[in-house]
């Protein structure tokens, strides 16, 4: 038994004696491998590419109608529920004004971009939106019915909030898309600008049978800050919701917080 014990202790002694040298050899081997990898191995960027969707945030007023901005979008379950809920209200009630809320970076602007694409005047963009949202025109009847369109598509008014007047920005957006002169013709009266902008929205919705007007107010919180600090009349939002629900045409308003 004593001999057996001595034989068992020898490997442990040898191991302890030569461990530093073995560690040094292992370190040298790793150094050589790292150098070889730096010369011959491909870079991560050579084998992995990021789609445009994940390279920068969506800028709604710029990206509407851009197929590249829509590619790669994955509609998560929560976002799908928001879209379906909005569609059901449009189909089953007279509600036409909605607020989407969620955490920063949660994909609200991307969902809004997909919605804008769903009613785009461009047939290719519309089909791309149906594809990325995985909408079945038969199974998803509420979405298909609420956001149906003819080949002309809807009038899309994408606005990104800033610390300024929401009325001024809506008027400017209408001027850019329609060639109207609301801002120039109402310089002397803010109330007249509000009334004119609201009437123009209603008129444009009524002029588009089979389609509608989609007004998206992204970063709505910035406009609310302006109302609190600069005296903009917050009652405008109530007026906007009222005219949307009473319009004979399809006028849909979505504010994103």
N, C-alpha and C positions, 0 to 999 in steps of 0.2 A: 504494500500500500504506500510505503514511504517513497519507493521509486516512482510509483504512479503520480504521487503529488509533485515530485521534482519535475517530472516530464510535463505536467500541466502548467507549472509555473514558468517554464522556459519561454513559451510563446508570449506570455504577458510581459516578461522582462524585455525580450527582444523588441516587442512592439513598442514598449515605452521608450527604449533606447533609440530606436530609429524613426520615431514619429516625426520629429522636426524635419529630418531630411526628406521624408515622404511628403510632408506638407509643402516643402520648398519645390519638390519636383512637380507636385500637383499645381502649384501656383504658376510655375513656368509653363506647364502645358496649357493652362487656361489663357495665359498671356499670348501664346502662339496662336491659339484658336481664335482669340479676339482679333488679332492682326489679320489672320486669314479671312475672317468674316468681313472685316472692314474693306478688304480689297475685292473679294469675289461675291459676297452675298448681295442680293438686290436691296434697294432701299424700300422702306414701307410705302413710300409714295409711288413706287414702281408697280406695286401689286394691289394697292387700295386706292380707290378714287371716291371722292365725295360728290354727290349730286348737288346741283345748284340749290336745292331746297334746304340743305344743311350747311351751306357756306355763309349765308347771311340771312338776316330776318326779312320777312315779307314787308314790302312797302306798298300798301294797297293801291294808292293812287298812281303808282308807277307800274306795278306788276299786273294789273288787270289786262287780260287779253294776251299775256305772255305765256306761251306754252311751256317754256323752260321753267318758269316759276311754279307751274302746276305739277311738273314731272317729279315723281318720287314722293309725292304727298301720300301719307298713310292716314286714313280717317279712323281714329280710335273709336271705341264704343261710346265713350262719353260725348264726343263730338257728333257722332251719328245720332245719338239721342236728342241732342240740341236741335239738329237739323230736322229730325222727324217731328219733334214737338212743335217747332215753328211752322212746319208744313201743315200739321193737323189743325192748329189754330186758324190758319189762313183758310183752310177748306171748310172747317166746321163752324167757325165763328166769324165775327166781323173784325176781329183783332188784326191789325196790320202793322203795329209798332211793337218792337221787341228790344229787350236788353240782354246781351250775352255777357256774362261775367265769368271770371276764372283767374288763376294765378298767372303771373308774368311768365312768358315762355310756354304757356299751355297750349298754344296752337290756335288761338282765337282768330288771329289775322289770317292764318292759312285756311281755316274753315271759311272765313268770309270771302277769301279769294276764290275758293272752290265754288261757293254759292254764286258769286258774280259770273264765274265761267259757265255755270249751269244755265244761265239765261243770256249768254253772250250773243251778239249779232253774228259772230263767226261760228259757222257750223262745226268746224274742226275743233275749236275750243270747247264748244258745248259737248261734243262727243267725248272729248278727253276728260271733261269733268264727270260725265256719267260713268266713265271707266274707272277713274281713280276713286270715286265715291262708291263704286260697285252697286249702282242703282239698277234694279230690275224694274222696268216700266210696268210690269204686271204685279209683281209682289210689293213694290214700294209705291203704291198708288197715291198716297198722300203727297209725297215729294214730287212725283211726276205730274200730279194735277196742280199743285200749288205753284210750281215753277215751270209750267208748260209755256211754250213759246212757238211762234211761227218762225219762218226763215229770217224775218227782220230782227228778231230778238228784242230784248228789253232795253230801255234807256238806263244805263248804269251810271250812278253818281257816287264814285268812291272818294271819301274825304278822310284825311288823317288829321286828328286834332292837334291843336297848339294853343298856347295861351293867348287867345284872341276871341273874336266874336263868331259864334257859330252861324248867326244869320248872315254876316258878311261872307263867310266861306261858302255857304250854300248858294248865295247869290252869285259869287264868283264862279263856282263850279257850273251853275246853270249857264252863265255867260260863255264859259269855255266850250261846253258841249253843244249848246244850241245856237250860239251866236247872238243871244239876247244882250241887252245893255242895262240890266237891272241896277248894277252898281253905279254906273254913270248917271242914270236917270233918277236916282233916289238919294243923291248925296245930301240933300237938305233935310231929309226926314228919315230917321231910323225906323219909325213905325211904318212908313210907306214902303220901305225896303222889305220889312218883315211880311207885310200883306202881299206885296208883289211876288216875293219868293214862294210863299205858300200857294197863291193862286196859280202860279206857273207850274208847280209840282202837280196840282190837281188836274190842270188842263192837259199836261203832257201824258198823264195816266189815262185820261179819257180819250186822247187821240190815238191810243195804242191798243185797240181791241185785239184780244188773243195774246197780248204781251202785257207789259206794265212798266213801272218805274221802280227801280231798286236804289234806295238811298242808304249807303253804309257810312256810319260815323265811327271810324276807328279812333282809338285813344280819346274816347268821349270824356274821360276825366279831366283832360286838359281844358276843354271848353267849360266844364263845370267849375274848375278853378278860376277861369276868367270871369265867369258870372259872379262868383263869390267876391273877387277882389276888384274887378273893374266895373261892376254895376250892370252887366248884361242881364236882361230880364229872363229869369229862369222859366217863367210862364210860357215861353216860346215852345218848350218841349211838350207841354200839355196841348197847345194849339196844333203842333205837328202831329201828335198822336190822334187828335180828334179828326183832322182833315183826312188822315190816312184811312181811318175807319169809316168815314162818311163818303169818301170818294166813290163815284160810280165806276171809275176805272180801277185798275190794280196798282195801288201805291203801297209799297212795303218799305218800312224803315227799320233798320237794325243799328242800335247803338252798342258799342263794344267797350266794356270797362275792364 
